Amino acid sequence: MSTYLLPDQNDCHHGASINAQNDIQSDEQHMINNLLATLPKAKAWRSEHIFLYKGFWLSSEVIKGLLLIHKHFTPQPTDIFLAAFMKCGTTWLKALMFAIANRHRYKLSDHPLLRTGPQSAFPFIDTHIFLDYPATNFDNLPVPRLFATHFAHGLLPTSITSTCKFVYVCRDPKDALVSKWHFLSKLRSKELPPLPFDEAYELFCNGVSEYGPFWDHVLGYWKPSQESPDKILFLKYEDMKKEPSVELKKLAAFMGMPFTAEEEKEGVVEEIVKLCSFENLSSLEVNKGGGGGQKFTAKVVVENQEFFRKGEVGDWKNHLTEEMKDRIDNITNDKLKGSGLTLGLTK
């Protein structure tokens, strides 16, 4: 079952996991199956295939979730979505956003994040809406409701993108590639042969990976963030690592929950930074082996420890040759040219 925290309660919400084939209305399931049969497909990193849907490569489960979101999800103007390409800082941002929103509910010394993984802080809507169908109103969540997604901006319903706020975090595509390969290699079906890094690199450069192409995903949020900065806060992982307190205050203000002068004087900002740091969260028992996990689909359960590898900037140097690095930098330079966005380019 999918799980997320409910503020002011001791327990997490445990969604009633369903047998999707039986419980999704037959006409909806029939429509989904017909759609998948028409889509181009390619080699996936975790499973056997991913499908090209409206310009982005998605798993069959995620496509089902997207269709259900379009049909059933009703956004509220106070909703805030955390969006990111895979392995670009979602775990960290989930912890920070939950801590900001609930800082008056909990003492930092006895915080829920000390007892559960950050991925359980609030719903990952891409598959949560599928697992818990038809429970799609999330009426039990406090205002503002927080949701996470990896969906590209253009794939989401306009009812969401025109109504809700978005926090988007991105990082150097070279680090995103390396982190994603490590993560999905651990989740890859045991019935399939391992995906060599060199092959993953080629697929990534060609835009073929779960939720990819990377550069289209980033630009899809960057461009509207420039037009409506009050609706989309665009963050870079590298900036957050360099000046976490500065970025945290920016995040809190965007969420409509700015830190007061008294809170800053009392060190609340620094305390939240420390609570949500990679070093602190990765050392907690709940985020180590056997500490707990998160269910994303009927078949995919990810242990909390898998969300914590290095949390570093520049780990790509341990995996990419100079030629490989130059190729990705050239693609990045070409894709982002004229956008005003610079990302991960190295001399």
Disulfide bonds with the S-S distance in Angstrom:
none
